[in-house]
Amino acid sequence: MGLIKDKLARGEVVRLFGVGQLFSPKLIEIVGEHGGFDGLWMDLEHAGLSIKEIELGTMAARSYGIDHFVRMPATDYASVMRVLEAGAGGIMVSMVRSAADAEQAVRWAKFWPRGERGLNGSNRDGRFSLMPIGDYVAQANASTFVGIQIETASAMADVEAIAAVPDVDLLFVGPADISQVLGVPGDFENPKCLDAIKRIGEACARAKKPWGIVPRGPEYAARAASWGCTMFVLGFDHHAVHAGIRATKERYSEFFG
């Protein structure tokens, strides 16, 4: 689909909704009915989604024109290849430790001449062999999104080199892991955390690469935007359920006294 990549390339804000803990194609359809979200974050890293669930998720997202990628630990070639063949528009690679790790992830996600992904157009991403191989390779290489998470101490130290890796589309910051790495877990407003995130944003600016974040709230998101951030995960499935339950209890507060 390429919507995420296109919007990032134009410097536009990308709004994501995350699914994982409460994954359901019907939930994705509900998000689509509400509208306003550009992309879907499917969390394979912490939620353990199956390939079948990813297939169903991509189908539901596509029906509403929502772009999508899978956040995952890229531990081997097959793990990357399978989510892409299931129809995911790209990958977000967690726990990257170096520019070499980022380069390897790109090579696993891309066909020749950039990468070494195995060629098989018989799955969802190749329209089940209906797409000519040449078109399939060219389209996949152009549209597949590759994001790299900066959340380890070594990645923070190597962020300039990681940002410079060709075909890395975006660097992504997780404030929770950043706070843990810096020895202040959960203290998201700690100056050490904010300084680290700002430095990552500056490295992206020098490399002319966009960056994203899971904001801790509206003010946090606005501050990140002022530092050049353009991708925001603005909602997760479990957070939405919590908010809905709280709203229900407040609406019927006389019954919950």
N, C-alpha and C positions, 0 to 999 in steps of 0.2 A: 504493500500500500504506500509506504513512504511518507505518510503525513507528518510523522514525528520528525524525520530527517529534514523534510522540506521546511517546516516551521522553524526548526533550529537554525537552518542555513540562512533563513531570512531574519534571524534575530527576534523572532516572535516568541511569546510565552507559550509553553506547552503545559497543559493541565492534565494530570494523570489521576486515575482511580485504581487502587490496589486491591487485588483479590487473592486469597490464599487460604486463610484459616476457615472461612465460611464459603469456600468456592462453590459456585453453582452457575450453570449457564443461564438459568432464569434470573439470577441476581444481576448478571451482566446485561441481560435484556432490560431489566428495570433501570439500571444506570443509563442505558442507551435511550430509553423512553424519556428520562429526565433531561437528557441532552447536556451540552456544555463541556463535556470532557473530550479531549483530543486523543487520549491513549489509555490503554489498559496495561497495568503492571501485574503480571501473573507471577506469584512468588513460589518458585520451586525450591529455593534455598531453605526457607523456614517452614513451609507448609507441606513439602513433600508431594507435590502434585504428580499424578501419573501422566504418561504420554496421552492416554485416552482423554483425561480431563483437559489437557492442553489443547488437544484437537477440538473438543467441544467448546472450549473457551474462545478459540480463534474463530470458530464458526459463528458463535453468538455475537462476538465483537464485529466481525465483518458485516453481519446483517444490518448493523447500525452505523457503518462507516467509521468505526473506532479502530484506530491503529493499535498495535499491541506488541509487547515483547515479554520475554521470560527472564526474571532475575534468578540467577543460578550460580552455583560453584562450578566453574569450567575445569573439572578435574581430569577430563580426558576428551579425546576427539568425538567419541560416540555420543557423549552427553550433549554436546553442542549440536551435532548433526541431527540428532533425533528430534529436538524441539523445533528446529528449522523445517525439517521435513513434515512435522505435524502441522505446520502452517503459521508458526509464530513469525512475526515481522522482524524479529531481532532478538538480541540477548543483552542482558545487563550482567556483567561478570563480577561476582563478589570475591572478597578476600584476595585481591591482586596484591602482589608483593614487589613487583618490579616492572620496568619497561619490557623486559623479556617475556614476562607473563602476559602482558597486554598484547605484545606482538604475536605470541602463540595463539591467543584467543582470536585475534583477527584472522590468522591463517586457517584456523579450524572453521571459521564462519564463512570464508570466501573461497570461491573457485579460482582456478588458474585465470590470469597470471598472478593475481595477488596472493592467493592462498593455496591450500592443499585439500580442500573439502572434496570428498568422494562424489562422483557425478552419478546421480540417479534421479531422473525426472518423473518417476512413476508415482510419486506421492502428492499430497495436497499442494505443496509449493510449486510443483511443476504441472499442475492441472492434470494429474494422473496420466502423464505421457502425452497429453494433447498439445503441449507447448513444444515447438521445435527446440532442440537442445541448445542451439546457438542463442536463441532468444531467452531461454531459461537461464543460462549462465550469465548473460549480460544483465538481465533484469534483477536476478538475485544479487549479483555483485553491487549493482547500483542502489538497490533499495534496502538490503539487509542492514539493520541498525546494530551497532556495537557500542555499548556503553561500558565504562570501566569504573568500578567503585574504588574510591580512595578512603580506606578505613583501617589500614594497618600502618604500623610505625614505619616500615620500610617503604611502603607506597607513598606516605607523606614525604619521606626523605627524597624519593625518586620522582616526585610529581612532575617536575619540569620535563624529564625524559619521557614519562608516560604520556603527558599531554602532546608530545611531539610525534608519537607513533602514528604513521599514516593510517587512515581509515578507522581510527578511533573517533567516533562521532561525538562523544560527550564524556566528561568525567562527572561522577556522582558522589555526593557527600552524604554520609549517614551520621548525624550528630551524636547518636547514641554510641556508636563504635568509636568515633573520634574522642568523645569524653572518656571512654574506657581506656583507650590507648594513652591518653594524657594523664591518667591517674585520678580523674575526677568524675567517675561514672554517674551519669544523670544530672550533672551540674552544667546544663546546656548554656547558661549565661556566663560561665567562667571565662575570664579574659583569655586564658590559654586556648580554649575551644574556639572562641570567636576569632582570635588572631590566626589560628591554624586554618580555619575555613576561609578567611579573607585571603590568606596566602595562596590557597588552592585556587581561588577565583582569579587572583592576579597571574598565576602561572597559566591558567586557561586563556586569559586575555592576551598574554604574550604569544601563546601558541595559536591564537585565533580559534579556540575551541570553546563551545558552550559548556556550561556545567549545570547540574541540578542538585536538588536537596529534598529531604523530607522535613518540612518546616514544623516547628513546635507550636505554631499559632500564627495569626494574621500579622502581628508586629514582627515576629521573627522572619516571616516570608517577605515582608516589605523591606526589611534590612538586607536580606540576601539579594533581593532584586536590585537594591541600590548598589550592590557590589558586583552586579552583572549576571546574576543567576537568571536562567530563563526556563528551566524545567522544575515543576513542583508537583510532588505527590500530595494532593489536597484532600484525599480521603482514602480510608481503608475499609474493607468490609466489616471487620469487627468494631471499628470505631463508629461506623454508621449505625450498627445495631445498638451499641451503647447509647448513642445520641437519641435514637428512636425510643428506646425504653425509658430514658430519662424524661423525654418530652411527653410520653404517654402518662407517666406518673405525675408529672407537673400538671398536665391537663386535667387529670382526675385526682388532684391532690386530696380532696375530701375523703377519698376512699383509701388513702395511704397514710393517714394521720398517725 
